[in-house]
């Protein structure tokens, strides 16, 4: 652990469980044959690179905000399976670690092995060092399921160059940050650590997942976006785009919503009251950090440490998003 207030590493010996993976933000431990413990650290990444220092309380904020969304989704889309089992800690966690882990952890179920139609995806099973989403007994479909309600970021860059988004033709005359008439599904590959995700077409997604599964992922993702973007807008936040991840239960053929959902790490949150078409927007997410990295020439570089003012501003943005969306004061 880097400091008293910022947790960037967690030792498996302290937790008393076998660590089976480390992601950009999460440490993953095995509780039993059917259950994992996801622990969100305070690490932060941008442009697929983890920064040297973290953001105070980021792990608890992301975990508790995800829990809020899971409750909303469970209420309004009860037929969608969630991987969350419990926000409580396993009984085996040492007493001295419980205060640290309690607010940043969730127990989740393994998702049975998924069979995919894409040869490169199937090959990942045989890899001696598979990417994190191929953890044994808990594969995640090897796509990031991105929904865009506004044109910004990489979608805006592609549109300016070719009039398309993920290869799809778009209406002429769109302006930066403009709301789309209908939200669109724009999947991307899920790259190995150190590599970059790649935006792909719906046709390529169907080749990877199989056409039937890809269509279901698209349909469920759009349904989730409609529910949550309406909810957020009523609370003063526009969800410009967001990323979902799914597993597929091979026994029942059901999709399972996994990982974090609708956090400042996985979404673009814009303040509704400041929204203006034709320019970049203020945000409650990582955009402030991305902008700092770009303007200082640190985009994509390893070993970068954020100055105190960037840490402070990012912490404030994450906290404000939590409070606006949940209606609860962060303490």
Secondary structure, DSSP 8 states (H G I E B T S, - for coil): --SSS------HHHHTSEEEEE-SSEEEEEEETTEEEEEE-S--EETTEE-SS--TTHHHHHHHHHHHHHHHHHHH-TTSEE-EEESS--TTS-HHHHHHHGGGEEEEE-------S-HHHHHGGG-TT--GGG-TT----SEEEEEEEE--HHHHHHHHHHSEETTEE--TT--TT-EEEEEEE--EE---TTS---B--HHHHHHHH-HHHHHHHHHHHHHHHHHHHHHHHTTTEEEEEEEEEEEEETTTTEEEEES--S-TTTEEEEEGGG--TTS----SSTHHHHHHHHHTT-TT-SS----HHHHHHHHHHHHHHHHHHH-----
